[in-house]
C-alpha cells in the first residue's frame, strides 16, 4: 500500500474515534481536495478496507480496522521513540514519525522496539 493510502486509512481511523467520518472532514484534516479523497477511498474500498456510499459516512471494515491499528501503533511507537529515546522535541517527533512509519522495514521496527525496551529496563 502506498504512503498516501496509509495516510487516508489512518485518518479515517482517527476520525472514527471522534464519531462519524465524512469526506469533507478527511479532506480538511489532510489538506487535500474532496475529489482526491474520493479517489483514495475508492481504492481502499476495492481492497476491502473500508465502506463508503455516496453522500454517506465512511467506515472501516474489520480488515481495514486491523490495518489502521497497525499503522497507528507504528506511528505512536515512532513518535515516542524519537521523543523519549532520541530526545527530539514533540512537534518534530510527530512529523518525522509520520514520514518514517511508511518507510521502515518490520525488521528495523523490531530492533528499535527492542532497543527502547532495553533502555527502559536500564532506566528502571
Secondary structure, DSSP 8 states (H G I E B T S, - for coil): --HHHHHHHHHHHHHHHHS-B-HHHHHHHHT--HHHHHHHHHHHHHTTSEEE-TTS-EEE-HHHHHHHHHHHHHHHHHHHIIIIII---HHHHHHHHHHHTTT--HHHHHHHHHHHHHHHHHH-
